[in-house]
Amino acid sequence: MIKIKVNGKEKELEEEITIKKLIDLLGLADRPLAVELNKEVVKKENHNSVRLKDGDTVEIIHFVGGG
């Protein structure tokens, strides 16, 4: 079990997962978004390879269109 912080809220995961898997779990797949891991932006092409570890802090910003 690992604990991470996502957008300021603690979240427990059963194992280390990738950023891509977290995005899927949160229902944010297929949306334009930006991800910051421990205060560093993670490029979209790296979401499938960067694994989250115990104590990591993730900020996910998703964009909403409108007029």
All heavy atoms as TSV, in Angstrom:
chain	resi	resn	atom	element	x	y	z
A	1	MET	N	N	0.857	-1.180	0.000
A	1	MET	CA	C	0.000	0.000	0.000
A	1	MET	C	C	0.901	1.240	0.000
A	1	MET	O	O	1.827	1.330	0.786
A	1	MET	CB	C	-0.882	-0.026	1.244
A	1	MET	CG	C	-1.958	1.009	1.291
A	1	MET	SD	S	-3.355	0.761	0.205
A	1	MET	CE	C	-4.210	-0.576	0.982
A	2	ILE	N	N	0.594	2.165	-0.915
A	2	ILE	CA	C	1.333	3.424	-0.928
A	2	ILE	C	C	0.349	4.584	-0.792
A	2	ILE	O	O	-0.818	4.454	-1.136
A	2	ILE	CB	C	2.201	3.597	-2.201
A	2	ILE	CG1	C	1.326	3.775	-3.449
A	2	ILE	CG2	C	3.161	2.435	-2.374
A	2	ILE	CD1	C	2.088	4.249	-4.654
A	3	LYS	N	N	0.852	5.693	-0.263
A	3	LYS	CA	C	0.041	6.896	-0.131
A	3	LYS	C	C	0.648	7.986	-1.001
A	3	LYS	O	O	1.858	8.225	-0.959
A	3	LYS	CB	C	0.011	7.370	1.319
A	3	LYS	CG	C	-0.780	6.478	2.236
A	3	LYS	CD	C	-0.819	7.043	3.643
A	3	LYS	CE	C	-1.572	6.107	4.567
A	3	LYS	NZ	N	-1.641	6.633	5.933
A	4	ILE	N	N	-0.212	8.621	-1.782
A	4	ILE	CA	C	0.207	9.764	-2.575
A	4	ILE	C	C	-0.776	10.890	-2.309
A	4	ILE	O	O	-1.842	10.685	-1.711
A	4	ILE	CB	C	0.256	9.440	-4.091
A	4	ILE	CG1	C	-1.136	9.059	-4.627
A	4	ILE	CG2	C	1.275	8.349	-4.381
A	4	ILE	CD1	C	-1.198	8.918	-6.134
A	5	LYS	N	N	-0.441	12.073	-2.748
A	5	LYS	CA	C	-1.346	13.207	-2.622
A	5	LYS	C	C	-1.698	13.656	-4.041
A	5	LYS	O	O	-0.803	13.905	-4.853
A	5	LYS	CB	C	-0.679	14.340	-1.846
A	5	LYS	CG	C	-1.653	15.373	-1.339
A	5	LYS	CD	C	-0.968	16.387	-0.453
A	5	LYS	CE	C	-0.954	15.843	0.965
A	5	LYS	NZ	N	-0.566	16.856	1.944
A	6	VAL	N	N	-2.995	13.713	-4.340
A	6	VAL	CA	C	-3.466	14.120	-5.662
A	6	VAL	C	C	-4.322	15.366	-5.500
A	6	VAL	O	O	-5.354	15.332	-4.824
A	6	VAL	CB	C	-4.289	13.002	-6.338
A	6	VAL	CG1	C	-4.763	13.447	-7.719
A	6	VAL	CG2	C	-3.487	11.715	-6.441
A	7	ASN	N	N	-3.868	16.459	-6.082
A	7	ASN	CA	C	-4.564	17.742	-5.989
A	7	ASN	C	C	-4.928	18.080	-4.541
A	7	ASN	O	O	-6.047	18.495	-4.239
A	7	ASN	CB	C	-5.795	17.757	-6.887
A	7	ASN	CG	C	-5.431	17.755	-8.361
A	7	ASN	OD1	O	-4.284	17.905	-8.726
A	7	ASN	ND2	N	-6.412	17.552	-9.206
A	8	GLY	N	N	-3.974	17.841	-3.642
A	8	GLY	CA	C	-4.131	18.212	-2.247
A	8	GLY	C	C	-4.835	17.192	-1.372
A	8	GLY	O	O	-4.946	17.392	-0.170
A	9	LYS	N	N	-5.323	16.089	-1.957
A	9	LYS	CA	C	-6.036	15.076	-1.173
A	9	LYS	C	C	-5.246	13.780	-1.149
A	9	LYS	O	O	-4.741	13.326	-2.182
A	9	LYS	CB	C	-7.420	14.811	-1.775
A	9	LYS	CG	C	-8.326	16.014	-1.734
A	9	LYS	CD	C	-9.664	15.700	-2.336
A	9	LYS	CE	C	-10.537	16.956	-2.329
A	9	LYS	NZ	N	-11.803	16.718	-3.008
A	10	GLU	N	N	-5.142	13.182	0.042
A	10	GLU	CA	C	-4.423	11.905	0.154
A	10	GLU	C	C	-5.204	10.792	-0.510
A	10	GLU	O	O	-6.434	10.749	-0.431
A	10	GLU	CB	C	-4.155	11.566	1.622
A	10	GLU	CG	C	-3.019	12.362	2.188
A	10	GLU	CD	C	-2.415	11.720	3.419
A	10	GLU	OE1	O	-2.734	10.566	3.740
A	10	GLU	OE2	O	-1.611	12.397	4.068
A	11	LYS	N	N	-4.467	9.918	-1.182
A	11	LYS	CA	C	-5.067	8.778	-1.861
A	11	LYS	C	C	-4.191	7.565	-1.591
A	11	LYS	O	O	-2.981	7.655	-1.666
A	11	LYS	CB	C	-5.156	9.068	-3.364
A	11	LYS	CG	C	-5.864	8.009	-4.160
A	11	LYS	CD	C	-6.207	8.564	-5.526
A	11	LYS	CE	C	-7.057	7.629	-6.322
A	11	LYS	NZ	N	-8.387	7.426	-5.782
A	12	GLU	N	N	-4.822	6.447	-1.251
A	12	GLU	CA	C	-4.083	5.208	-1.026
A	12	GLU	C	C	-4.226	4.316	-2.241
A	12	GLU	O	O	-5.323	4.151	-2.779
A	12	GLU	CB	C	-4.602	4.483	0.216
A	12	GLU	CG	C	-4.211	5.144	1.504
A	12	GLU	CD	C	-4.530	4.293	2.724
A	12	GLU	OE1	O	-5.108	3.198	2.576
A	12	GLU	OE2	O	-4.206	4.741	3.830
A	13	LEU	N	N	-3.109	3.746	-2.663
A	13	LEU	CA	C	-3.083	2.824	-3.789
A	13	LEU	C	C	-2.507	1.498	-3.310
A	13	LEU	O	O	-1.651	1.475	-2.434
A	13	LEU	CB	C	-2.213	3.379	-4.921
A	13	LEU	CG	C	-2.587	4.765	-5.455
A	13	LEU	CD1	C	-1.513	5.268	-6.402
A	13	LEU	CD2	C	-3.933	4.716	-6.154
A	14	GLU	N	N	-2.939	0.421	-3.909
A	14	GLU	CA	C	-2.453	-0.894	-3.494
A	14	GLU	C	C	-1.015	-1.146	-3.930
A	14	GLU	O	O	-0.321	-1.954	-3.333
A	14	GLU	CB	C	-3.373	-1.982	-4.049
A	14	GLU	CG	C	-4.738	-1.947	-3.387
A	14	GLU	CD	C	-5.557	-3.177	-3.693
A	14	GLU	OE1	O	-4.985	-4.205	-4.094
A	14	GLU	OE2	O	-6.777	-3.102	-3.520
A	15	GLU	N	N	-0.578	-0.444	-4.987
A	15	GLU	CA	C	0.778	-0.649	-5.509
A	15	GLU	C	C	1.218	0.595	-6.262
A	15	GLU	O	O	0.414	1.489	-6.511
A	15	GLU	CB	C	0.800	-1.854	-6.450
A	15	GLU	CG	C	-0.121	-1.688	-7.638
A	15	GLU	CD	C	-0.209	-2.918	-8.512
A	15	GLU	OE1	O	0.472	-3.907	-8.206
A	15	GLU	OE2	O	-0.959	-2.882	-9.491
A	16	GLU	N	N	2.487	0.628	-6.618
A	16	GLU	CA	C	2.977	1.710	-7.462
A	16	GLU	C	C	2.320	1.578	-8.830
A	16	GLU	O	O	2.215	0.472	-9.367
A	16	GLU	CB	C	4.494	1.631	-7.612
A	16	GLU	CG	C	5.243	1.938	-6.343
A	16	GLU	CD	C	6.750	1.899	-6.539
A	16	GLU	OE1	O	7.223	1.678	-7.664
A	16	GLU	OE2	O	7.455	2.098	-5.540
A	17	ILE	N	N	1.838	2.701	-9.368
A	17	ILE	CA	C	1.229	2.702	-10.691
A	17	ILE	C	C	1.830	3.833	-11.513
A	17	ILE	O	O	2.489	4.723	-10.968
A	17	ILE	CB	C	-0.306	2.857	-10.623
A	17	ILE	CG1	C	-0.696	4.191	-9.977
A	17	ILE	CG2	C	-0.950	1.679	-9.907
A	17	ILE	CD1	C	-2.192	4.508	-10.064
A	18	THR	N	N	1.564	3.819	-12.806
A	18	THR	CA	C	2.050	4.891	-13.672
A	18	THR	C	C	1.096	6.081	-13.595
A	18	THR	O	O	-0.057	5.959	-13.161
A	18	THR	CB	C	2.140	4.422	-15.135
A	18	THR	OG1	O	0.824	4.095	-15.600
A	18	THR	CG2	C	3.077	3.243	-15.290
A	19	ILE	N	N	1.578	7.213	-14.062
A	19	ILE	CA	C	0.723	8.400	-14.140
A	19	ILE	C	C	-0.463	8.107	-15.059
A	19	ILE	O	O	-1.589	8.482	-14.759
A	19	ILE	CB	C	1.532	9.613	-14.639
A	19	ILE	CG1	C	2.509	10.050	-13.552
A	19	ILE	CG2	C	0.605	10.758	-15.031
A	19	ILE	CD1	C	3.451	11.154	-13.948
A	20	LYS	N	N	-0.227	7.413	-16.153
A	20	LYS	CA	C	-1.304	7.060	-17.091
A	20	LYS	C	C	-2.395	6.267	-16.377
A	20	LYS	O	O	-3.586	6.530	-16.551
A	20	LYS	CB	C	-0.727	6.248	-18.255
A	20	LYS	CG	C	-1.751	5.632	-19.175
A	20	LYS	CD	C	-2.375	6.658	-20.082
A	20	LYS	CE	C	-3.195	6.010	-21.181
A	20	LYS	NZ	N	-4.609	6.062	-20.984
A	21	LYS	N	N	-2.010	5.297	-15.566
A	21	LYS	CA	C	-2.987	4.480	-14.834
A	21	LYS	C	C	-3.774	5.345	-13.855
A	21	LYS	O	O	-4.986	5.190	-13.719
A	21	LYS	CB	C	-2.270	3.336	-14.114
A	21	LYS	CG	C	-3.167	2.448	-13.314
A	21	LYS	CD	C	-4.031	1.573	-14.189
A	21	LYS	CE	C	-4.807	0.594	-13.324
A	21	LYS	NZ	N	-5.693	-0.231	-14.084
A	22	LEU	N	N	-3.119	6.268	-13.174
A	22	LEU	CA	C	-3.813	7.177	-12.260
A	22	LEU	C	C	-4.838	8.016	-13.013
A	22	LEU	O	O	-5.978	8.172	-12.563
A	22	LEU	CB	C	-2.821	8.084	-11.528
A	22	LEU	CG	C	-3.453	9.119	-10.597
A	22	LEU	CD1	C	-4.166	8.450	-9.422
A	22	LEU	CD2	C	-2.397	10.102	-10.097
A	23	ILE	N	N	-4.449	8.550	-14.159
A	23	ILE	CA	C	-5.362	9.349	-14.978
A	23	ILE	C	C	-6.590	8.512	-15.355
A	23	ILE	O	O	-7.721	8.986	-15.281
A	23	ILE	CB	C	-4.636	9.883	-16.228
A	23	ILE	CG1	C	-3.616	10.949	-15.808
A	23	ILE	CG2	C	-5.627	10.457	-17.237
A	23	ILE	CD1	C	-2.648	11.340	-16.909
A	24	ASP	N	N	-6.353	7.264	-15.736
A	24	ASP	CA	C	-7.461	6.362	-16.076
A	24	ASP	C	C	-8.371	6.131	-14.862
A	24	ASP	O	O	-9.593	6.185	-14.975
A	24	ASP	CB	C	-6.944	5.027	-16.600
A	24	ASP	CG	C	-6.255	5.134	-17.955
A	24	ASP	OD1	O	-6.430	6.165	-18.648
A	24	ASP	OD2	O	-5.528	4.185	-18.313
A	25	LEU	N	N	-7.759	5.868	-13.695
A	25	LEU	CA	C	-8.536	5.616	-12.477
A	25	LEU	C	C	-9.405	6.812	-12.085
A	25	LEU	O	O	-10.491	6.650	-11.540
A	25	LEU	CB	C	-7.611	5.265	-11.312
A	25	LEU	CG	C	-6.943	3.900	-11.333
A	25	LEU	CD1	C	-5.922	3.791	-10.208
A	25	LEU	CD2	C	-7.982	2.794	-11.211
A	26	LEU	N	N	-8.908	7.999	-12.371
A	26	LEU	CA	C	-9.637	9.217	-12.013
A	26	LEU	C	C	-10.671	9.600	-13.067
A	26	LEU	O	O	-11.386	10.591	-12.907
A	26	LEU	CB	C	-8.650	10.382	-11.801
A	26	LEU	CG	C	-7.688	10.226	-10.628
A	26	LEU	CD1	C	-6.672	11.364	-10.632
A	26	LEU	CD2	C	-8.427	10.167	-9.308
A	27	GLY	N	N	-10.741	8.830	-14.144
A	27	GLY	CA	C	-11.712	9.118	-15.195
A	27	GLY	C	C	-11.366	10.326	-16.038
A	27	GLY	O	O	-12.247	10.983	-16.593
A	28	LEU	N	N	-10.071	10.628	-16.146
A	28	LEU	CA	C	-9.642	11.810	-16.885
A	28	LEU	C	C	-8.987	11.485	-18.228
A	28	LEU	O	O	-8.471	12.382	-18.892
A	28	LEU	CB	C	-8.666	12.637	-16.031
A	28	LEU	CG	C	-9.234	13.192	-14.739
A	28	LEU	CD1	C	-8.139	13.862	-13.913
A	28	LEU	CD2	C	-10.375	14.164	-15.006
A	29	ALA	N	N	-9.015	10.210	-18.611
A	29	ALA	CA	C	-8.433	9.824	-19.897
A	29	ALA	C	C	-9.190	10.549	-21.010
A	29	ALA	O	O	-10.355	10.885	-20.876
A	29	ALA	CB	C	-8.515	8.321	-20.079
A	30	ASP	N	N	-8.510	10.809	-22.085
A	30	ASP	CA	C	-9.095	11.474	-23.263
A	30	ASP	C	C	-9.433	12.937	-23.029
A	30	ASP	O	O	-10.175	13.531	-23.808
A	30	ASP	CB	C	-10.346	10.726	-23.763
A	30	ASP	CG	C	-10.053	9.277	-24.106
A	30	ASP	OD1	O	-8.934	8.995	-24.593
A	30	ASP	OD2	O	-10.942	8.437	-23.880
A	31	ARG	N	N	-8.927	13.517	-21.967
A	31	ARG	CA	C	-9.115	14.951	-21.733
A	31	ARG	C	C	-7.766	15.648	-21.834
A	31	ARG	O	O	-6.743	15.089	-21.437
A	31	ARG	CB	C	-9.683	15.200	-20.332
A	31	ARG	CG	C	-11.075	14.699	-20.143
A	31	ARG	CD	C	-11.598	15.170	-18.822
A	31	ARG	NE	N	-12.877	14.546	-18.529
A	31	ARG	CZ	C	-13.619	14.860	-17.495
A	31	ARG	NH1	N	-13.199	15.757	-16.633
A	31	ARG	NH2	N	-14.763	14.265	-17.296
A	32	PRO	N	N	-7.774	16.879	-22.331
A	32	PRO	CA	C	-6.509	17.624	-22.319
A	32	PRO	C	C	-6.147	17.977	-20.878
A	32	PRO	O	O	-6.979	18.490	-20.137
A	32	PRO	CB	C	-6.800	18.869	-23.148
A	32	PRO	CG	C	-8.286	18.975	-23.206
A	32	PRO	CD	C	-8.859	17.619	-22.940
A	33	LEU	N	N	-4.929	17.633	-20.476
A	33	LEU	CA	C	-4.515	17.916	-19.113
A	33	LEU	C	C	-3.011	18.073	-19.004
A	33	LEU	O	O	-2.265	17.730	-19.913
A	33	LEU	CB	C	-5.006	16.822	-18.152
A	33	LEU	CG	C	-4.763	15.356	-18.498
A	33	LEU	CD1	C	-3.371	14.914	-18.141
A	33	LEU	CD2	C	-5.780	14.505	-17.784
A	34	ALA	N	N	-2.594	18.608	-17.874
A	34	ALA	CA	C	-1.180	18.741	-17.542
A	34	ALA	C	C	-0.969	18.071	-16.190
A	34	ALA	O	O	-1.836	18.134	-15.316
A	34	ALA	CB	C	-0.778	20.213	-17.469
A	35	VAL	N	N	0.179	17.398	-16.037
A	35	VAL	CA	C	0.479	16.691	-14.799
A	35	VAL	C	C	1.801	17.193	-14.235
A	35	VAL	O	O	2.797	17.302	-14.949
A	35	VAL	CB	C	0.570	15.168	-15.031
A	35	VAL	CG1	C	0.931	14.451	-13.740
A	35	VAL	CG2	C	-0.737	14.627	-15.588
A	36	GLU	N	N	1.776	17.483	-12.944
A	36	GLU	CA	C	2.978	17.885	-12.224
A	36	GLU	C	C	3.234	16.837	-11.143
A	36	GLU	O	O	2.330	16.492	-10.383
A	36	GLU	CB	C	2.739	19.248	-11.591
A	36	GLU	CG	C	3.947	19.836	-10.923
A	36	GLU	CD	C	3.632	21.193	-10.313
A	36	GLU	OE1	O	3.782	22.204	-11.016
A	36	GLU	OE2	O	3.242	21.230	-9.133
A	37	LEU	N	N	4.440	16.306	-11.104
A	37	LEU	CA	C	4.830	15.315	-10.110
A	37	LEU	C	C	5.942	15.910	-9.265
A	37	LEU	O	O	7.016	16.236	-9.785
A	37	LEU	CB	C	5.291	14.024	-10.789
A	37	LEU	CG	C	5.869	12.937	-9.882
A	37	LEU	CD1	C	4.833	12.468	-8.866
A	37	LEU	CD2	C	6.371	11.766	-10.709
A	38	ASN	N	N	5.675	16.076	-7.985
A	38	ASN	CA	C	6.660	16.658	-7.062
A	38	ASN	C	C	7.226	17.963	-7.593
A	38	ASN	O	O	8.431	18.185	-7.623
A	38	ASN	CB	C	7.761	15.645	-6.751
A	38	ASN	CG	C	7.217	14.392	-6.112
A	38	ASN	OD1	O	6.283	14.441	-5.326
A	38	ASN	ND2	N	7.788	13.254	-6.471
A	39	LYS	N	N	6.318	18.818	-8.066
A	39	LYS	CA	C	6.614	20.174	-8.551
A	39	LYS	C	C	7.379	20.217	-9.870
A	39	LYS	O	O	7.971	21.235	-10.211
A	39	LYS	CB	C	7.334	20.991	-7.478
A	39	LYS	CG	C	6.504	21.153	-6.225
A	39	LYS	CD	C	7.144	22.089	-5.240
A	39	LYS	CE	C	6.228	22.198	-4.038
A	39	LYS	NZ	N	6.692	23.142	-3.073
A	40	GLU	N	N	7.366	19.109	-10.628
A	40	GLU	CA	C	7.985	19.095	-11.954
A	40	GLU	C	C	6.970	18.594	-12.964
A	40	GLU	O	O	6.332	17.563	-12.757
A	40	GLU	CB	C	9.222	18.198	-11.973
A	40	GLU	CG	C	10.371	18.770	-11.178
A	40	GLU	CD	C	11.665	18.012	-11.412
A	40	GLU	OE1	O	11.845	17.405	-12.485
A	40	GLU	OE2	O	12.505	18.032	-10.493
A	41	VAL	N	N	6.827	19.318	-14.069
A	41	VAL	CA	C	5.887	18.928	-15.111
A	41	VAL	C	C	6.366	17.638	-15.771
A	41	VAL	O	O	7.557	17.484	-16.061
A	41	VAL	CB	C	5.744	20.047	-16.171
A	41	VAL	CG1	C	4.871	19.607	-17.330
A	41	VAL	CG2	C	5.169	21.308	-15.524
A	42	VAL	N	N	5.438	16.719	-15.988
A	42	VAL	CA	C	5.739	15.456	-16.663
A	42	VAL	C	C	5.114	15.518	-18.049
A	42	VAL	O	O	3.906	15.718	-18.188
A	42	VAL	CB	C	5.164	14.247	-15.884
A	42	VAL	CG1	C	5.468	12.956	-16.622
A	42	VAL	CG2	C	5.715	14.212	-14.467
A	43	LYS	N	N	5.947	15.379	-19.079
A	43	LYS	CA	C	5.452	15.425	-20.450
A	43	LYS	C	C	4.503	14.261	-20.715
A	43	LYS	O	O	4.693	13.161	-20.193
A	43	LYS	CB	C	6.615	15.364	-21.441
A	43	LYS	CG	C	7.495	16.585	-21.396
A	43	LYS	CD	C	8.584	16.474	-22.429
A	43	LYS	CE	C	9.463	17.707	-22.398
A	43	LYS	NZ	N	10.524	17.637	-23.407
A	44	LYS	N	N	3.514	14.503	-21.558
A	44	LYS	CA	C	2.497	13.497	-21.853
A	44	LYS	C	C	3.116	12.192	-22.360
A	44	LYS	O	O	2.660	11.106	-22.007
A	44	LYS	CB	C	1.506	14.040	-22.879
A	44	LYS	CG	C	0.364	13.090	-23.150
A	44	LYS	CD	C	-0.678	13.684	-24.056
A	44	LYS	CE	C	-1.811	12.696	-24.241
A	44	LYS	NZ	N	-2.912	13.274	-25.004
A	45	GLU	N	N	4.167	12.283	-23.157
A	45	GLU	CA	C	4.783	11.063	-23.691
A	45	GLU	C	C	5.449	10.211	-22.611
A	45	GLU	O	O	5.763	9.047	-22.831
A	45	GLU	CB	C	5.784	11.368	-24.819
A	45	GLU	CG	C	6.917	12.277	-24.418
A	45	GLU	CD	C	6.713	13.732	-24.798
A	45	GLU	OE1	O	5.563	14.177	-24.975
A	45	GLU	OE2	O	7.729	14.442	-24.889
A	46	ASN	N	N	5.611	10.766	-21.401
A	46	ASN	CA	C	6.210	10.014	-20.289
A	46	ASN	C	C	5.183	9.489	-19.284
A	46	ASN	O	O	5.545	8.790	-18.343
A	46	ASN	CB	C	7.237	10.882	-19.557
A	46	ASN	CG	C	8.407	11.238	-20.440
A	46	ASN	OD1	O	8.795	10.472	-21.314
A	46	ASN	ND2	N	8.963	12.417	-20.249
A	47	HIS	N	N	3.905	9.799	-19.472
A	47	HIS	CA	C	2.870	9.377	-18.521
A	47	HIS	C	C	2.800	7.864	-18.369
A	47	HIS	O	O	2.470	7.361	-17.301
A	47	HIS	CB	C	1.493	9.889	-18.944
A	47	HIS	CG	C	1.324	11.367	-18.769
A	47	HIS	ND1	N	0.140	12.004	-19.033
A	47	HIS	CD2	C	2.180	12.335	-18.360
A	47	HIS	CE1	C	0.269	13.294	-18.796
A	47	HIS	NE2	N	1.506	13.525	-18.391
A	48	ASN	N	N	3.116	7.130	-19.424
A	48	ASN	CA	C	3.016	5.676	-19.369
A	48	ASN	C	C	4.247	5.017	-18.741
A	48	ASN	O	O	4.212	3.836	-18.416
A	48	ASN	CB	C	2.774	5.115	-20.776
A	48	ASN	CG	C	1.980	3.837	-20.757
A	48	ASN	OD1	O	1.234	3.566	-19.817
A	48	ASN	ND2	N	2.133	3.038	-21.777
A	49	SER	N	N	5.322	5.770	-18.549
A	49	SER	CA	C	6.542	5.172	-18.008
A	49	SER	C	C	6.903	5.665	-16.604
A	49	SER	O	O	7.618	4.979	-15.877
A	49	SER	CB	C	7.720	5.420	-18.954
A	49	SER	OG	O	7.959	6.802	-19.111
A	50	VAL	N	N	6.404	6.820	-16.199
A	50	VAL	CA	C	6.733	7.363	-14.874
A	50	VAL	C	C	5.820	6.716	-13.838
A	50	VAL	O	O	4.595	6.793	-13.925
A	50	VAL	CB	C	6.574	8.904	-14.847
A	50	VAL	CG1	C	6.787	9.439	-13.440
A	50	VAL	CG2	C	7.554	9.547	-15.820
A	51	ARG	N	N	6.446	6.058	-12.851
A	51	ARG	CA	C	5.698	5.357	-11.792
A	51	ARG	C	C	5.603	6.234	-10.549
A	51	ARG	O	O	6.560	6.901	-10.171
A	51	ARG	CB	C	6.386	4.044	-11.455
A	51	ARG	CG	C	6.402	3.090	-12.652
A	51	ARG	CD	C	6.911	1.729	-12.299
A	51	ARG	NE	N	5.973	0.960	-11.499
A	51	ARG	CZ	C	4.885	0.348	-11.969
A	51	ARG	NH1	N	4.572	0.454	-13.227
A	51	ARG	NH2	N	4.124	-0.361	-11.170
A	52	LEU	N	N	4.440	6.194	-9.917
A	52	LEU	CA	C	4.223	6.931	-8.676
A	52	LEU	C	C	4.693	6.094	-7.504
A	52	LEU	O	O	4.455	4.893	-7.451
A	52	LEU	CB	C	2.739	7.263	-8.531
A	52	LEU	CG	C	2.160	8.105	-9.668
A	52	LEU	CD1	C	0.655	8.203	-9.531
A	52	LEU	CD2	C	2.797	9.471	-9.693
A	53	LYS	N	N	5.359	6.760	-6.555
A	53	LYS	CA	C	5.904	6.078	-5.384
A	53	LYS	C	C	5.296	6.664	-4.113
A	53	LYS	O	O	4.745	7.757	-4.131
A	53	LYS	CB	C	7.421	6.227	-5.366
A	53	LYS	CG	C	8.105	5.577	-6.558
A	53	LYS	CD	C	9.581	5.926	-6.571
A	53	LYS	CE	C	10.302	5.338	-7.746
A	53	LYS	NZ	N	9.838	5.778	-9.042
A	54	ASP	N	N	5.438	5.944	-3.016
A	54	ASP	CA	C	4.930	6.392	-1.731
A	54	ASP	C	C	5.440	7.797	-1.419
A	54	ASP	O	O	6.634	8.072	-1.536
A	54	ASP	CB	C	5.368	5.406	-0.633
A	54	ASP	CG	C	4.627	5.630	0.670
A	54	ASP	OD1	O	3.396	5.781	0.630
A	54	ASP	OD2	O	5.293	5.669	1.720
A	55	GLY	N	N	4.524	8.684	-1.058
A	55	GLY	CA	C	4.887	10.042	-0.676
A	55	GLY	C	C	4.885	11.049	-1.811
A	55	GLY	O	O	5.081	12.239	-1.577
A	56	ASP	N	N	4.651	10.598	-3.047
A	56	ASP	CA	C	4.629	11.521	-4.184
A	56	ASP	C	C	3.449	12.480	-4.086
A	56	ASP	O	O	2.397	12.154	-3.532
A	56	ASP	CB	C	4.527	10.758	-5.509
A	56	ASP	CG	C	5.866	10.201	-5.983
A	56	ASP	OD1	O	6.911	10.621	-5.457
A	56	ASP	OD2	O	5.846	9.351	-6.893
A	57	THR	N	N	3.637	13.667	-4.658
A	57	THR	CA	C	2.582	14.674	-4.760
A	57	THR	C	C	2.308	14.927	-6.225
A	57	THR	O	O	3.219	15.245	-6.985
A	57	THR	CB	C	3.005	15.982	-4.071
A	57	THR	OG1	O	3.249	15.713	-2.687
A	57	THR	CG2	C	1.926	17.044	-4.191
A	58	VAL	N	N	1.044	14.752	-6.616
A	58	VAL	CA	C	0.640	14.916	-8.014
A	58	VAL	C	C	-0.395	16.019	-8.113
A	58	VAL	O	O	-1.336	16.076	-7.322
A	58	VAL	CB	C	0.011	13.590	-8.555
A	58	VAL	CG1	C	-0.387	13.747	-10.011
A	58	VAL	CG2	C	0.956	12.418	-8.362
A	59	GLU	N	N	-0.199	16.905	-9.058
A	59	GLU	CA	C	-1.198	17.924	-9.370
A	59	GLU	C	C	-1.619	17.687	-10.816
A	59	GLU	O	O	-0.789	17.575	-11.701
A	59	GLU	CB	C	-0.615	19.337	-9.228
A	59	GLU	CG	C	-0.266	19.735	-7.811
A	59	GLU	CD	C	-1.458	19.900	-6.909
A	59	GLU	OE1	O	-2.545	20.302	-7.395
A	59	GLU	OE2	O	-1.339	19.617	-5.701
A	60	ILE	N	N	-2.927	17.559	-11.017
A	60	ILE	CA	C	-3.469	17.339	-12.359
A	60	ILE	C	C	-4.391	18.496	-12.680
A	60	ILE	O	O	-5.330	18.787	-11.938
A	60	ILE	CB	C	-4.256	16.005	-12.442
A	60	ILE	CG1	C	-3.334	14.838	-12.095
A	60	ILE	CG2	C	-4.856	15.847	-13.834
A	60	ILE	CD1	C	-4.034	13.498	-12.040
A	61	ILE	N	N	-4.090	19.146	-13.791
A	61	ILE	CA	C	-4.901	20.272	-14.239
A	61	ILE	C	C	-5.555	19.847	-15.543
A	61	ILE	O	O	-4.856	19.499	-16.492
A	61	ILE	CB	C	-4.043	21.522	-14.463
A	61	ILE	CG1	C	-3.333	21.904	-13.161
A	61	ILE	CG2	C	-4.892	22.678	-14.987
A	61	ILE	CD1	C	-2.214	22.889	-13.337
A	62	HIS	N	N	-6.883	19.819	-15.558
A	62	HIS	CA	C	-7.553	19.506	-16.812
A	62	HIS	C	C	-8.307	20.728	-17.298
A	62	HIS	O	O	-8.774	21.558	-16.514
A	62	HIS	CB	C	-8.448	18.266	-16.722
A	62	HIS	CG	C	-9.465	18.302	-15.634
A	62	HIS	ND1	N	-10.749	18.684	-15.850
A	62	HIS	CD2	C	-9.379	17.990	-14.323
A	62	HIS	CE1	C	-11.432	18.609	-14.725
A	62	HIS	NE2	N	-10.618	18.193	-13.775
A	63	PHE	N	N	-8.358	20.855	-18.588
A	63	PHE	CA	C	-8.907	22.041	-19.212
A	63	PHE	C	C	-10.361	21.823	-19.603
A	63	PHE	O	O	-10.725	20.756	-20.078
A	63	PHE	CB	C	-8.061	22.419	-20.436
A	63	PHE	CG	C	-6.620	22.597	-20.088
A	63	PHE	CD1	C	-5.713	21.546	-20.236
A	63	PHE	CD2	C	-6.152	23.782	-19.562
A	63	PHE	CE1	C	-4.385	21.687	-19.896
A	63	PHE	CE2	C	-4.826	23.937	-19.208
A	63	PHE	CZ	C	-3.943	22.894	-19.375
A	64	VAL	N	N	-11.155	22.837	-19.390
A	64	VAL	CA	C	-12.584	22.760	-19.699
A	64	VAL	C	C	-12.891	23.835	-20.727
A	64	VAL	O	O	-12.538	25.003	-20.551
A	64	VAL	CB	C	-13.432	22.984	-18.427
A	64	VAL	CG1	C	-14.908	22.941	-18.759
A	64	VAL	CG2	C	-13.072	21.983	-17.359
A	65	GLY	N	N	-13.509	23.429	-21.807
A	65	GLY	CA	C	-13.883	24.396	-22.839
A	65	GLY	C	C	-15.196	25.082	-22.483
A	65	GLY	O	O	-15.970	24.592	-21.665
A	66	GLY	N	N	-15.410	26.176	-23.082
A	66	GLY	CA	C	-16.661	26.890	-22.823
A	66	GLY	C	C	-16.640	28.239	-23.495
A	66	GLY	O	O	-15.654	28.633	-24.108
A	67	GLY	N	N	-17.702	28.933	-23.337
A	67	GLY	CA	C	-17.765	30.210	-24.018
A	67	GLY	C	C	-18.251	31.294	-23.123
A	67	GLY	O	O	-18.454	31.245	-21.978
